[in-house]
């Protein structure tokens, strides 16, 4: 099992979630976050904004679906054909165990 974490632009949230659902991946946790990447924020005039609004999507999945999920996120989250700074980042982590609280069942 894997945890896919994608940090994307807020204006792309609905589009990415819709495309994931169309591809059969309905479950996701969505969190509004702030942060900055390699560009160290945005400078407008003399002011530096280093807490840029983003959205964090977390998707627990079976390993065999990883490439499909990543492909959907990349396709839907890009702001142009080539992409742009600030479009986001995807992180993949292993999940050792999961438990459903209501039933105590294990697995996704």
Secondary structure, DSSP 4 states (H G I P E B T S, - for coil): -EEEEEEE-GGGHHHHHHHHHHTT----EEEEEEE--TT-SEEETTEEE--EEEEEEEEEE-GGGHHHHHHHHHHHH-SSSS--TTSEEEEEEE----B-TTT--B--
